[in-house]
Amino acid sequence: MKFQAFVVCLLLLAFLNHRSYADEPKVSLLDNNSEKISINIGVILDMGTWEGKVVHSCIKMAVSDFYRLNGGYRTRIALHVRDSGGDSLRSIAAALDLLENVEVQAIIIPKISNEELFLARLGDRVNVPLLSFSSISSPNEHPYFVQVAEDENTQFHGIAAFLKALRWKSFVFLYEDNADARQAQTYIHDILQENHLNVAYQTAISLQATDNQIINELHKLMEMKASIILIHLSSSLASKVFLNAKILGMMTKGFAWIVTSKTMNLLDWEDSSVYESMEGVIGFRYYIPPSNNTRNLTLRLRREFQHNESNMEIRELNVFGLWAYDAASVLAEAVERVGIELSQNSSAGAEPKQLGFATLKVSNSGSDILSKIVSSTFTGLLGKFQLSFGKSVLEMYEVLNVIGNGERRVGFWTSAHGLTEKINPSINSSSGILETIIWPGFSSTAPKKRWLLQKSAKSFRIAVPEKATFPELLSWDYDQQRGATTVSGFCIDVFRAAVDRLPYKISIEYIPFDTDHYSYNDLIYQVYEQKYDAAVADITILSNRSLYVDFTLPFSELGLGIIVKLNDRDPWFFLKPLNIYLWITSACFFFLTGFIIWLIEHRMNEEFQGSPAQQIGTALSFAASTLVYAHRENLKSNISRFVVGVWLFVVLILTSSYIAKLSSLLTVEQIKLATSDYIGYPANSFVVRGISVSNLNFTDNRRQPYQSPNDYNEALRKGSKNGGVSAIVDELPYLKLLVAKYPNEYTIIDSSATTNGFGFAFQKGSPLVRDISIAIGELREEGKLVQMERKWFSSQTSLFSQDTESSNKADPLSVYNFFGLFIINGVSEATAILVFLVFLLREKLSIHCNIFAFMAGGKLMSVLRYFYPGRIIGAVDGR
């Protein structure tokens, strides 16, 4: 861009060397008092047009009126007028002349085209404000570009409200074929989409279009049965459209025409025949509040043009003259508030800034003037003047109905109150009400929206790929009985079902598309080139493709997935439900329970008595038999029964959890891919660009491309160690088809919603997109999509109902999962041992008490004589 700008500058220098502006008019408004400071201001106009002449007169009157009312001001504006002749190159040359030779402090230019945005960049570099009445959306990156006029995109909020009030959801849009209009399309479409409005068809008409070309475009609208038409054209071009539309009978009952302020602002200067051809048209125009100042200015202009331009008649002062008047006033006020000294006005002392022009200087006062302009607030001819981000804040439009040789106001639109019948909504019973509108054909009934059909006499040409990745999705077959080729598959069934739900009938012609030599991107581009009306296939909805075509709602599942081979050859697979610590903990509790039962029962229960080996075997077999509730030993102690009861509850929970986890693992085994494993992906697919890898957390190395499902199957069977891959990354519908084909060998272990699914592609602006999308939504809600999927795939796993997220994570169960259960069992066993020890201690203490009682009663000697008669008698006798 910098190089192009430099070339343009060189051409302009050559142009300036051959042209002098010595004969251009200079309007000096200096006071006779030499103390008044003259400030040079440039004005660039197309003096060959009515608009240019009116703006020139309004600027002069504004400056004259301003200093008449403010005679004590120290500054005076000196206007230096340049005639651009409607040529962008001459406008740029005039601006350079004003900056270099006159050293103006600001420039007023009514209109600035996209080609003239160089002036905005130039103004930024030399710090000179550029005041424009252009209504196109100005770029915010140019701080010295001040848009005095309203942003024309604002009115589309009002137009959207008008369309919604009449319940018109879609319409035809005609706009001017130039750079400015194309730039504004983005903003306009955003506003319409925010209000859920659909541009069913749009076309650009050149300003140089002939009557035949305009008639051809209007014929297209008639063939499409268009009834609601929005016009965004200049008044001269719009007049041609309406004159030809009337000839074709399109200005009759059943049609609705809406025009923007681009047409209405200058409609007063068109011939009366234009008004006659526009009978019943609805127009939006910025509202000019009535005032004495406005009426006086209009009378002065009429007198001036009657004297100087007898062939021009000023009926009403249009908004351009008012913008010019207010802009000149705010500029004069800003200059005075800056208080520039005469010595500084010529930029004396300023250092030249090299911009490719050695003599071009930077203004010392331009930034101050700009700040005063931007911060200015006053009541002008258009009401309150205020700028926001360098743009005029004007948000009141009047809704006009063209009747006879004039317009009739039917209401207003404001950003605050919407559509209202009166300018003061407080006196309305409700908002959103307009006065009665007379539509084309002198009808008072609003036209009904008719379905837009693209050349109904012809069939819709639908491109269908000759070969698809899976024949279940798309397949061409030759019917020998009928001798014709038919197309079938899941995608075709969905499309036919959606078409059958349309409220109108269309004729469809399926055309094979060569996929051996062309890709799906080529198919999208051919739809964009209007070779086909639409494309039906497993086409992934991508942002870059949406730049060329309009997609319907997706009819498949969204996202990418990973498919792996099930691995069921591990001989120790049955151990996987529980981790090693849970196995060890469970075994310890088995042994502990057996030991506690033996400890309690062996003193009183013969089944737990015998040799040490027998007792150990009995305790272990009892503990093991509780796992299957097959213990045969009869327990004698209530403490033992309590311990076994709690333990059986623990065993029940453990075995149930084990069985459930084992079933889950046998259904879907979680396979963790190692960094050394290879990953497969579809060749010649957008996945190659790293979308799947970056979103599913894979590195860019160790990837292998494959062409077909058979290649997938072979690579997965081999595995990474044998020249294959451990996993395949692809879109979910493809992976689920592969799983349906091999349900016992592969499974999807992960997915990520990084794609938008499959959709049908139509030409930009096709009216079928919205209707087909609604039909697809209905099919999904009614479950018909699932039924069609089950028809084409052998597996009953639904593409739309199966949860592909890894909801059943295969992490083994751990001790933490049963921590509370083991705590309960441990407490119960500890309590049992404690109770057992208490009873045992009590029994021991009871025996000792009986012994002491015998001794205290003198019965000890009798007992001893009984057991040791000889020794006791001898001892007594010896004593």
C-alpha positions, 0 to 999 in steps of 0.5 A: 500500500505504501508503494502504491501511495507513493506512485500516486503521489508522483503522478499527482506531482506531475499533474500539478506541474501542468495545472494552476489554481490561480483562476480558482475563486478565493472568498476572503471575508477579512474585516477592514480592521487589520487586527483581524486574523485570517485563517485559510480553510480549503473547500473542495466541491463538484461545482458542476452539480446542484449539490456542489452549488448548494453546499458552496452557497450554504458555506458562504452564508454560514461564515457570513452569518457567523461573523455578523453575529460575532463581530468581536471575534479576532479571527476570520475564515478565508475560504479557498474553493477548488472544483473537483469536477467529480473526479477523485484524482482532481480532488486529491490534487486540489487537496495537495495544492491547498496544503502545499501552496495555501497551507490551509488549517482545515478542508471541507469536502462534501463527499469522499469516496473510497478512492479518496481515503488517501486524503484521510491518511494525508490529513493524519500526517499533516495534522489538518482536519478533513470535514466531510458530509459523506454518509459512508461508514468512515474508518476510525483509524483516521482521527483527523477525518471528521464525518459531519453527516450521519452514518448511513448504516444507522438508518438500517436499524430503522429499516429493520424495525419497519420490516419486522413490524410488517413481518417480512423476514426476507427481501431482495436488496439492490445496491450501487456497484462501487467500492463505497457500497461494497465496503458498507455491505458488511455493516449492513448485513450485520445489522440485518442479521442482528434483527433476524432478517434474511437477504434472500437475493442481492445484486449490484447495479452500476452507476453507468448501467443502461436501461437494458441492463436494469431491465435484465436485473428486474426480469430476474426479480420477476422470475424469482417472484420477489415482492419485497425490494430494498433499494440503496442507490443514488437518486439518479440511478434509483430513478432509472430503476423505478422508471423501468420497473413501472414499464415492466408492471412492478409498481402495481399491487403486490409489490413493496419498494423501500428506499434509503436516504441515499435516494431520498436526500436528493430526490427533490432535484429529480424530474416529476416523472420520477415521482410518478414512477415511484408512487407508493414507495416507502423512503427513509430520510433524516428528519430536519426539524422546522425552524425560522432559521431553516426557512430563512436560509431556504428563501435566501438560497431561492433568491440567490439561485433565481438570480445566478442559476435561473434553471435551478429551482430550490423547493426545499433545502436538503440535508447537504446544505444544512450539514454544510451550514452547521459544519462551517459554523462549528469550524469558525467557532473552533478556529476562534477558540484556538486563538491562532496568531497570524504569524503561526497561521502560515506554520512559520517555524514548523519543521517540514515533514518528509512525506514524499513532498519536500515542501509539505508541512505539518500544521501547528494548530490542526490538532487544537482545531480538531479537538475543539471541533470534536468537543463542540456542542451547539444547536444548529439548523439540524438540532443539537450538533454533537460528534462521537468518535469523529462521527455525527450523532444523528438518530432520527429519521422520518418515514415517507410515502411517495404520493403524487409529486411529493412525499407524505410523512407516515411516521418516525424512527428513533433509536430510543423509541423505534417506529412511532406515528408522531415525533413525540412518542408520549402522545401515542397509545403504543409504539411501532404504529405508522399512519396508513401507507399507500402502497403501489397500485393505490393499495392500503393493504401491505403486500404479502411476502411471496416465496422467492424461487430462482428461475422457477422454469428451470430445475435447481442444479444440485452437484453431488460427488461421484465418490464419497469416503463411505458409500453409506453417505453418498453413492451413484448407482445404475438402474438397469431396469430404467436405464438411468443413474440414481443417487442414494445415501444418507446425505441424499435422504436428508436433503430429500426429506428437507425439500419435501417439507418446503411450503413450495415445490421445486424441481431438482436435477442431480449432477455428478461432480468429478472427485477424482480430479477435484476436491470439495473446495473446488466444488464449493468454488463452482457453486460460488461461480454459479455453475451449480445452484447447490452442493449436497454431500458430506461437506464440512462447514468451514469459515473460509468456505462460508465466504463463498457459499451459504451453509444450512444447519449441520445435519451431522454430529459436530467435531473430531474424534479418535478411534483406536483398536480394542485390546482384549488379549491381556491375560491379566485383564481381570485385575484391571478394575481394581488398582494394586492398593485396593487388591492388597487392602481387600486381601488384608481385610480378608485375612483379618476377618478370618483371624478375628472369627477364629480368635472368637470361635476356637475356644467354644466351637469345635469346627475351629479346633484341632491341630494348628494346621487345621485351625489355619485352614479353617480360618482361611477357608471361612474368609474366602467362602464369604466372597461367594456367601458359601461359608458352612461353619456354624458360628456360636458367638454373637460377636462373630455373627456381627463381624461376619454381617458387616463383612458380608456387606463390604463384600457385596459392595466390592463385588458389585463394583468390580463386576460393573467396572469389568463390564465397562472395561470389556465394553470400551477399554481406555487406551492411552496413546504413548508419545511414540505411537503413530497417529493416522489422519485423512489425506487431502483434508483440512485435518492435515493443517493441524486442526485435529492435532492442535485441538486434541493435544497431539504433537505434529510428528508421527502422523500418517495420511490415509485415503480410505476406510480400508486403509484405516482398518489395515493401519489399525490392525498393524499397530504402531510397532508393525508399520501402522498406527495406534489411532485415527483422527477424523470427523466423528461421522466417518469414525462412527461409520467405521465403528459400525462396520467393525463394532467388535474391533474399534472404539472411539475414546475421545472427541472434541467439538472443533468442526461444525459438522456437515451442511448443504452448500448454496449460492450466496443469498439463496432463499432456500438456505433458511427454509432447508435449515428450518426443515433440518431442525424439524427433522432433528427434533422429530427424530427422523435424522436418527431413523435415516441414519439407522437405515444406512448403517448396520450398527444401531449406534446413532450418530446423533444420540451416542455420547462420544465423550469418555463418560466412562473413564477406565481408571481402576477403582482405588482404596479412596473409592471405598475408604468409608466402607473400610473404615466401617468394617475396621471399626466393627472388627475393632469393636468386636475384638474389644468386646471379646477381650472384655468378656475374656477378662471377666471370665478370668477374673471370676475364676480367681475369685472362686479360688480366694473364696475356697482359701478363706473358708478353710477348705484349702487343706481338704482339697490338698489332702485329696490331691496329695494325701501322703505329703500333707499327712506326713507334714502334719505329723512331723510338725 
